């Protein structure tokens, strides 16, 4: 059987909006850092087993290929026969746009995604986790080169949120190069984020993190991840001030080795 492609969300869009965009029709991939993590993590797991990685493809380019869906709210891109390891449902996408009837599911982001798939008569193991949580386990050499807890507050807006929501600290561009974003998160004292993966990576790094309510995203993916890591009532804050004054919350509960063991590496062997 053909090896699955490492599929991820990274469409080509206009670089500029409005009147400028109409006059200067330049295009570039979105490069949202959270959506690029999946192939990086899977490639590293395969490398540890001396297995050559397959090609990375955007979902548009992967049309017609068997795919592995790992990081992100991307289930609506799945087709029959695709493999799911860590992906979740997008709460903005209508149920009818999920057109698959058979999937090879190894792990999902959280119990809300599992319930959605079970309602479609799919077999889904009770194993939860976002593969972004595995970055410290799989890339320890990067962590060793950075300064843990250098200090300061960092805001990470969701890709669809307006970034200018406070005047202090630094605002990370989620479209910046992945390793630059990860380094800035690792070296923060506290992260306030409406980007789910800004929050997830901060938690993975052991950095204090608070979820800021998104102006553009429904609650589904946030609740899915939180419930999948042992939290059911973790609050989302409406303002930076509320987030910074909030008490510490429980750390995520997950098993990195169990997550890695669930990765379907056998599908990538030649």
Buried (B, 14 or more C-beta within 10 A) or exposed (E): EEBBBBBBBBEEEBEBEEEEBEEEEEEEEBBBBBBBBBBBBBBBBBEEEEBEBBEBBBBEBBEEBBBBBBBBBBBBBBBEBBBBBBBBBBBEBEEEEBEBEBBBBBBBBBBBBBEBBEEEEBEBEEBBBBBBBBBBBBBEEBBEEBEEBEEBBBBBBBBBBEBEBBEEBEBBBBBBEBEEBBBBBBBBEBBBBBBBBBBBBBBBBEBBBBBBBBEEBEEBBBBBBBBBBEBEEBEBBEEBEBBBEBEEBEEBEBEBEEBBEBBBBEBBEE
